Amino acid sequence: MKLTFLGTGTSKGIPVIGSKNKVCLSTDIRDKRLRTSVLISWSDCNYIIDCGPDFRMQMLTANVTKIDGILYTHEHSDHTAGLDDIRPYTQRYGDLPIYASKRVLEDLKIRFAYIFETKNKYPSAPSVIINTIDTETFQLKDMEVLPINIIHGKLPIFGYRFNKLAYLTDVSFISEQEKSKLNNLEVLVINALQIKEHPTHYNLEKALNLIAELKPKRAYITHISHKLGFHAEVEKLLPKNVFLAYDGLEVIIE
């Protein structure tokens, strides 16, 4: 299995428009972060987790010519706003499966009503196959996927476990019951927005505490803001099995 980080930034991306912050002005390519999304690939399967406003550029940069579906963690725009840009895929390969909670699907139906229209649909609008998920394991081709219930501020959202890979973003709280679903991981992906505490996201300290508790073989930090600091400087401070993810990073999971 291969994990490709398509974007590792927070909702504004890095650099932030108009910011004079030193990280936003960095010339290190690892400090240039599109909105958070990943590609998970195995055999001949390609699945995206979250489809934000940078989706088109992410697909072009990673040269992703075909996707088999999109999983959504939650409905915020930095995770959903690129849905219309699936059109080249649906025009070439047909309706695209999407996977989300009932609440997220209802939100998408309002914001992208023309995509979900069943009568008098605009001819070039993309078409999707709706898959409503809850807490139960579901199947993607030959892969079992386990939703992980996490809290983002006050909003219940999903993370996902694919075999020995778990992907959690926008976490501010995870219960002991859900932590029990994250044992024996090869790779854990977890958000760390900044150094200081934040009401809706883990900061670096909380992310590192969770990593120490779950003990994955490797962990990667994502959903990063410029307030975390320079990539090169922060990574020096991390435990030897913990890494800052960056856009374009590819990770192989056996």
Secondary structure, 3 states (H helix, E strand, C coil): CEEEEEECECCCCECCCCCCCCCCCCCCHHHCECECEEEEEECCEEEEECCCCCHHHHHHHHCCCCCCEEECCCCCHHHHCCHHHHHHHHHHHCCEEEEECHHHHHHHHHHCHHHHCCCCCCCCCCCEEEEECCCCCEEECCEEEEEEEEEECCEEEEEEEECCEEECCCCCECCHHHHHHHCCCCEEEEECCCCCCCCCCCCHHHHHHHHHHHCCCEEEEECECHHHCCHHHHHCCCCCCEEECCCCCEEECC
